[in-house]
Amino acid sequence: MSHPIRFGLKVSGQRTTAAELRSCWRIADEARFDHLWDFDHLAGVKASGVESPIFEGWALLAAMAEATEHVRIGCLVTGNTYRHPAVLAKFAVTVDHLSGGRLEFGIGAGWAQIEHEMNGIEGLDHRVGRLSEALQVFKSLWTEERTNFEGRYYQFRDAVANPKPIQKPYPPIWIGARGDTTLKLVARHADVWNVTGVKNADEAARLGEKLSEEMQREGRAPEAIRRSAQVFWDGEDRPRLAADVASYLDKGFTEIVIFPDVRATGTDIVAAAAAAADELPKLRRLPARA
């Protein structure tokens, strides 16, 4: 089984304006990126500090659905602990319909401790167990007439969830993971694995070997799951972008998401998106692993 090489653009919604976001979405759509992403946080993350302005990820996805025509859209990745699975499943179906079946469903266990503490959100200490149950619930709500589920964290009794997604049986599930327990969930449930928390393609490839072992234990062929990597880019160094993309293609990653991180250079995010779009034809010509 071979997978096509696809390229995405990620614009986080942090330290941006609504007008800038719309411009970036238009650029991605017109350049024919394969997918377009935001991320899911309730406050600023990492070096930007919690006070950094940030928009809500799934509200942005609904706007992206209406603002674009061609590109597939998703959140890389949704923090499972922020929303009850019934609510998140409904969000996903709504965006799938608004976009005409272009949703890619990105999900992860969640990690930002400060966001949970300051907002009184529970569940971070059992985030992997919650994600395991939520993945089962999502699939049931999207495919079954009634959902009955008795878990440690979630309980459903004759739950109805209509309409069902346009995409059958449901939108592709992307799981962001690097730990041993979350890789088990990837092997069991994912259509796409998004490698997280790695410094380079070599480290990502080593985690990919662990995933292949888990998939064999699950009775799935390793090639049944597409491999995805985010390439962080300063918005200016184009040779560096090509080199980083090539390193992941060489390791068998077929879903490449360019994530302009312009804090160091101060490059305008719209200009960075336009530069990424300008480089896209060249990136598509890079050789992939045979």
Backbone torsions as a table, in degrees:
resi	resn	phi	psi	omega
1	MET	NA	120.0	176.8
2	SER	-112.6	145.4	-178.5
3	HIS	-112.4	144.0	176.5
4	PRO	-68.6	152.4	174.7
5	ILE	-80.6	127.5	-179.6
6	ARG	-129.2	148.0	-177.4
7	PHE	-123.0	138.9	178.0
8	GLY	-125.0	163.3	175.1
9	LEU	-123.1	134.0	-179.7
10	LYS	-117.8	125.4	175.5
11	VAL	-125.5	116.8	-161.9
12	SER	-72.1	-32.0	-170.6
13	GLY	89.4	6.6	176.5
14	GLN	-102.9	133.1	-179.9
15	ARG	56.7	37.0	176.1
16	THR	-130.1	167.0	174.0
17	THR	-104.0	163.5	177.2
18	ALA	-61.6	-37.6	179.6
19	ALA	-64.8	-41.0	178.3
20	GLU	-64.2	-40.7	179.0
21	LEU	-61.7	-46.4	179.3
22	ARG	-60.3	-38.7	178.5
23	SER	-64.3	-42.6	179.1
24	CYS	-65.4	-40.9	178.9
25	TRP	-62.2	-41.8	179.9
26	ARG	-64.1	-41.4	177.7
27	ILE	-60.2	-46.9	-179.0
28	ALA	-62.7	-41.1	-178.8
29	ASP	-67.6	-45.9	-177.2
30	GLU	-70.5	-30.6	178.7
31	ALA	-79.1	-7.9	-179.0
32	ARG	63.6	41.5	163.6
33	PHE	-58.5	151.2	-179.0
34	ASP	-77.1	-34.1	177.7
35	HIS	-146.8	158.5	-175.1
36	LEU	-134.8	134.8	-170.4
37	TRP	-132.6	153.7	162.1
38	ASP	-123.2	-169.4	172.4
39	PHE	-130.1	178.1	-168.1
40	ASP	-126.0	97.7	175.3
41	HIS	-143.5	156.5	-179.4
42	LEU	-100.9	-12.1	177.8
43	ALA	-149.8	167.3	179.2
44	GLY	-59.9	149.6	-176.7
45	VAL	-121.9	153.8	173.5
46	LYS	58.0	-135.3	-169.6
47	ALA	-64.0	-21.4	-178.2
48	SER	-71.3	-22.4	-179.4
49	GLY	83.5	152.5	-172.9
50	VAL	-66.0	-21.5	-178.6
51	GLU	-82.1	-3.3	179.5
52	SER	-63.4	132.5	179.9
53	PRO	-61.3	141.1	-177.6
54	ILE	-154.3	141.7	178.8
55	PHE	-97.4	156.4	-179.7
56	GLU	-73.6	132.9	-169.3
57	GLY	-65.5	-43.3	-175.7
58	TRP	-79.0	-27.3	171.2
59	ALA	-64.8	-39.2	176.4
60	LEU	-63.4	-39.2	-179.9
61	LEU	-61.9	-38.8	177.5
62	ALA	-62.9	-40.6	177.3
63	ALA	-67.3	-39.6	177.9
64	MET	-61.4	-37.8	-180.0
65	ALA	-60.1	-39.0	-178.6
66	GLU	-82.2	-25.3	-174.6
67	ALA	-88.1	-11.1	-176.6
68	THR	-123.9	164.1	-179.5
69	GLU	-123.7	-29.9	-169.4
70	HIS	-114.8	-44.5	-170.7
71	VAL	-70.2	143.3	172.9
72	ARG	-79.0	150.9	-170.7
73	ILE	-129.6	152.1	178.6
74	GLY	-171.5	173.9	178.3
75	CYS	-112.8	119.3	-175.4
76	LEU	-115.5	96.4	-12.2
77	VAL	-120.3	162.7	175.8
78	THR	-69.7	135.6	173.7
79	GLY	-81.7	113.3	-174.3
80	ASN	-60.5	-32.3	-174.1
81	THR	-73.0	-14.2	-175.8
82	TYR	-75.3	-20.5	-173.6
83	ARG	-142.3	148.0	172.5
84	HIS	-65.5	143.6	-177.5
85	PRO	-56.8	-33.4	178.6
86	ALA	-64.8	-38.8	179.5
87	VAL	-69.6	-45.8	-178.8
88	LEU	-65.9	-39.7	177.2
89	ALA	-61.0	-39.1	178.4
90	LYS	-68.6	-41.5	174.4
91	PHE	-54.8	-47.5	-175.4
92	ALA	-62.6	-44.8	179.0
93	VAL	-63.0	-40.8	179.9
94	THR	-61.4	-46.3	179.6
95	VAL	-67.7	-35.7	177.1
96	ASP	-60.5	-41.6	178.6
97	HIS	-72.1	-43.3	179.9
98	LEU	-59.6	-34.0	-176.5
99	SER	-91.5	-0.7	-177.2
100	GLY	71.1	32.1	177.3
101	GLY	85.0	36.5	-178.5
102	ARG	-111.6	13.1	-176.7
103	LEU	-79.1	135.8	165.2
104	GLU	-109.9	122.5	-172.4
105	PHE	-93.2	100.5	177.7
106	GLY	-93.8	133.4	-175.5
107	ILE	-145.5	145.0	175.7
108	GLY	-147.2	174.0	-174.6
109	ALA	-76.5	-18.4	-174.9
110	GLY	91.7	151.2	-177.3
111	TRP	-151.7	-21.7	-170.2
112	ALA	-75.9	97.7	-174.8
113	GLN	-62.0	-41.1	-176.4
114	ILE	-62.3	-36.3	179.4
115	GLU	-64.5	-38.2	178.5
116	HIS	-70.5	-42.6	-176.9
117	GLU	-65.9	-47.4	-173.3
118	MET	-74.3	-21.2	179.4
119	ASN	-103.5	0.5	178.8
120	GLY	67.9	31.7	179.6
121	ILE	-89.0	126.2	-179.5
122	GLU	-92.3	162.4	169.3
123	GLY	111.5	-7.8	-177.7
124	LEU	-65.7	-29.7	-179.8
125	ASP	-73.4	-16.0	176.3
126	HIS	-124.8	37.3	-170.2
127	ARG	-66.6	-33.5	-179.0
128	VAL	-72.6	-40.3	176.4
129	GLY	-63.5	-40.0	177.3
130	ARG	-64.6	-41.0	178.9
131	LEU	-65.0	-39.1	178.9
132	SER	-59.3	-46.1	179.6
133	GLU	-69.3	-40.5	-177.8
134	ALA	-61.7	-39.8	179.9
135	LEU	-61.2	-39.3	176.5
136	GLN	-65.2	-40.6	-178.4
137	VAL	-67.3	-44.9	179.7
138	PHE	-53.9	-49.5	-176.4
139	LYS	-62.1	-39.4	179.5
140	SER	-67.3	-47.3	-179.3
141	LEU	-61.2	-32.7	-177.8
142	TRP	-82.0	-15.3	-173.0
143	THR	-126.1	-24.1	-173.3
144	GLU	-101.7	152.2	176.6
145	GLU	-66.1	-39.3	177.7
146	ARG	-135.0	143.8	178.5
147	THR	-113.1	125.0	172.0
148	ASN	-122.1	124.7	-176.3
149	PHE	-149.5	128.5	179.1
150	GLU	-121.6	92.6	-178.9
151	GLY	-111.4	-178.7	177.0
152	ARG	-72.3	-33.5	-173.5
153	TYR	-109.8	-28.9	-176.2
154	TYR	-131.1	140.8	177.2
155	GLN	-132.5	132.2	178.8
156	PHE	-130.0	136.8	179.8
157	ARG	-131.7	109.4	-179.3
158	ASP	50.2	43.2	-177.6
159	ALA	-76.8	130.1	178.8
160	VAL	-101.8	135.6	178.8
161	ALA	-139.1	94.2	179.0
162	ASN	-127.1	146.7	3.3
163	PRO	-78.1	170.2	173.4
164	LYS	-85.3	163.7	179.7
165	PRO	-60.8	153.4	171.0
166	ILE	-63.3	-44.4	-178.6
167	GLN	-75.8	135.3	-177.3
168	LYS	-113.5	137.8	-0.9
169	PRO	-75.4	-18.3	177.6
170	TYR	-168.4	168.5	179.2
171	PRO	-59.1	149.4	177.8
172	PRO	-55.3	134.4	-178.3
173	ILE	-97.0	119.0	173.9
174	TRP	-104.1	126.5	177.2
175	ILE	-115.9	125.1	175.2
176	GLY	-88.2	125.8	-174.0
177	ALA	-163.1	154.2	169.5
178	ARG	-143.7	-22.1	-178.0
179	GLY	-77.6	160.1	-176.7
180	ASP	-59.3	-43.6	-176.2
181	THR	-72.3	-37.8	178.9
182	THR	-72.6	-30.7	175.6
183	LEU	-64.1	-30.0	174.9
184	LYS	-63.6	-40.0	177.6
185	LEU	-67.3	-37.6	175.5
186	VAL	-58.5	-49.0	-177.9
187	ALA	-60.2	-31.2	-176.2
188	ARG	-86.3	-36.0	-166.8
189	HIS	-120.3	-22.7	-164.9
190	ALA	-83.6	150.5	164.6
191	ASP	-94.0	-30.0	179.4
192	VAL	-137.4	136.4	172.5
193	TRP	-103.1	125.0	173.5
194	ASN	-103.1	112.4	-178.1
195	VAL	-70.9	136.9	-177.9
196	THR	-127.4	154.1	171.5
197	GLY	66.9	31.2	178.7
198	VAL	-112.8	156.1	-178.6
199	LYS	-91.2	-27.1	-175.5
200	ASN	-159.9	177.4	-175.9
201	ALA	-68.3	-30.3	179.1
202	ASP	-63.8	-45.0	178.1
203	GLU	-64.9	-39.0	177.7
204	ALA	-62.5	-40.0	-179.8
205	ALA	-64.9	-36.6	178.2
206	ARG	-65.1	-39.7	175.1
207	LEU	-66.0	-35.7	177.0
208	GLY	-60.9	-33.7	176.5
209	GLU	-66.5	-39.1	175.8
210	LYS	-62.6	-42.0	179.3
211	LEU	-62.3	-42.0	179.1
212	SER	-60.1	-38.7	177.6
213	GLU	-65.0	-42.4	178.9
214	GLU	-64.8	-38.5	-179.9
215	MET	-65.4	-38.0	177.2
216	GLN	-63.6	-37.7	177.3
217	ARG	-66.9	-29.3	178.2
218	GLU	-84.0	-5.3	-179.1
219	GLY	81.3	20.3	177.7
220	ARG	-110.7	141.7	176.4
221	ALA	-69.4	138.6	-178.7
222	PRO	-54.7	-32.2	-178.1
223	GLU	-79.2	-1.7	179.9
224	ALA	-70.8	-20.1	179.8
225	ILE	-110.0	128.1	174.8
226	ARG	-74.3	148.9	-178.1
227	ARG	-107.3	130.3	-175.9
228	SER	-123.9	144.2	176.2
229	ALA	-139.4	143.2	173.2
230	GLN	-94.0	131.6	177.9
231	VAL	-108.5	108.7	179.1
232	PHE	-76.9	134.0	-172.7
233	TRP	-139.8	139.8	-176.4
234	ASP	-78.6	-1.5	178.0
235	GLY	85.7	-1.8	-176.2
236	GLU	-129.9	-41.6	-173.3
237	ASP	-80.9	89.2	-175.0
238	ARG	-69.3	-41.0	175.2
239	PRO	-59.7	-36.7	178.2
240	ARG	-64.7	-40.8	177.8
241	LEU	-59.7	-48.8	-179.3
242	ALA	-61.8	-40.1	-179.6
243	ALA	-65.8	-42.7	-179.9
244	ASP	-66.4	-42.5	177.4
245	VAL	-61.1	-45.2	-178.7
246	ALA	-60.4	-36.1	-178.8
247	SER	-64.9	-36.1	178.2
248	TYR	-76.4	-38.2	176.1
249	LEU	-60.5	-38.5	-179.6
250	ASP	-65.0	-25.3	-179.9
251	LYS	-93.6	7.2	175.0
252	GLY	92.5	8.7	175.6
253	PHE	-79.4	131.3	-174.8
254	THR	-115.3	-8.7	177.3
255	GLU	-116.3	105.2	-176.0
256	ILE	-108.8	122.5	-178.9
257	VAL	-111.9	114.6	178.0
258	ILE	-83.1	122.7	-176.4
259	PHE	-119.4	94.2	178.9
260	PRO	-63.5	120.4	175.9
261	ASP	-116.5	95.7	-166.7
262	VAL	-100.1	15.7	-177.7
263	ARG	-62.7	-40.3	-175.8
264	ALA	-71.2	-39.3	-175.2
265	THR	-91.8	-22.4	-176.1
266	GLY	74.5	13.9	179.1
267	THR	-64.4	139.7	175.9
268	ASP	-62.4	136.2	-175.6
269	ILE	-64.0	-34.2	178.2
270	VAL	-68.0	-40.6	176.9
271	ALA	-63.9	-38.6	178.3
272	ALA	-65.4	-41.7	177.8
273	ALA	-62.5	-41.5	178.8
274	ALA	-64.5	-38.6	178.0
275	ALA	-65.8	-39.7	177.0
276	ALA	-63.0	-40.7	177.6
277	ALA	-63.7	-38.2	178.5
278	ASP	-64.4	-33.7	-179.4
279	GLU	-82.3	-16.0	-172.5
280	LEU	-54.4	-47.4	179.7
281	PRO	-58.6	-36.2	178.8
282	LYS	-69.4	-40.5	179.1
283	LEU	-64.2	-36.2	179.4
284	ARG	-65.7	-19.7	-179.9
285	ARG	-90.8	-5.1	178.8
286	LEU	-66.3	142.5	-179.8
287	PRO	-71.8	141.0	175.5
288	ALA	-104.9	164.3	179.0
289	ARG	-63.1	134.1	-178.9
290	ALA	-68.4	NA	NA
